[in-house]
Amino acid sequence: MLTQQTADKLRSMSLNGMAEAFLNQLKTPANVSLSFEERLGLLVDYEWTHRQNRRLDRLLKNASFRLQACMEDIDFHHPRGLDRAVVESLSTCQWILASQNVIVTGPTGSGKTYLVCALGTQACRQGLSAKYYQVSKLLSDLHMAKGDGTTPKLLNALAKTDLLVLDDFGLAPLNAIESRDILEIIDDRCQRRSTIVAAQLPIEHWYDRIADPTVADALLDRLVHNAHKLNLKLKGESMRKLLNQP
């Protein structure tokens, strides 16, 4: 009875991991030989791990990545010009702490989406917040926010996110309103937060997809000047086919 009361009290204090570990310890005869300090240390370790896992789950859910991807599964053998040293450097997430950007360009099937989702997942593993958007979906959300008056809330949430991932940039031309909307988002983040942009078109062709040349200059200046650039090639089979992606 005392054992269950102790577990219940731990749960009431939101120490759910410690409660589970406490009950498991009592079921494991080997723990009898451990000292009080050792058993307490194991309980604290379990609670810490439990909280870290819950935080990671929450960050990944909020990020809404298009693909479940991780740095360990990135394919460096397929010939597409992906530099392992550069990717390993990015995996430290120091570039996010320095408020720098990443731009990934390459043709369809070169693995851009998987790579940017893996970088985003790595940020979440480091305890950083992230949000994934296809540009068309972001523009749609902005349009709806203007209709229901929640634009400030959406823009504020985007501005506070440690890493914003914009996929399929330039897939469709941006009209004047869309261009200014994207610029406002990027301007709020410039030198404060980090952004990943994935695009089929090389950077030098982005101007052609933005209606207002003045906005194009401002947008690219904020995205490109402090960005790590990865230009993927496509040689052989599509990465989408190799990874069995839709």
BELNOR-V71361 format. One line per field, one symbol per residue. ss: DSSP state (~ for helix, > for strand, _ for the rest). burial: b if it has 24 or more other ideal C-beta (glycine too) atoms within 12 Angstrom, else e. A space follows every 50 residues. Layout:
BEGIN
ss=???
burial=???
END
This chain:
BEGIN
ss=_~~~~~~~~~~~___~~~~~~~~~~~~_~~~~~__~~~~~~~~~~~~~~~ ~~~~~~~~~~~~~_______~~~__________~~~~~~~___~~~~___ >>>>>______~~~~~~~~~~~~~~____>>>>>~~~~~~~~~~~~~~__ ~~~~~~~~~~__>>>>>______>_~~~~~~~~~~~~~~____>>>>>>_ __~~~~~~~>__~~~~~~~~~~~~__>>>>>_______~~~~____
burial=eeeeeebeebeeeeebbbbebbeebeeeeeeeeeeeeeeeebbeebbeeb eeeeebeebbeebbbbbebebeebbeebebebeeeebeebbebebbeebb bbbbbbeebbbbbbbbbbbbbbbbbbebbbbbbbbeebbebbeeeeeeee eeebbebbeebbbbbbbbbbeeebeeebbebbbbbbebbbebbbbbbbbb bebeebbebbeeeebbeebbebbbeebbbbbbebeeeebeeebeee
END
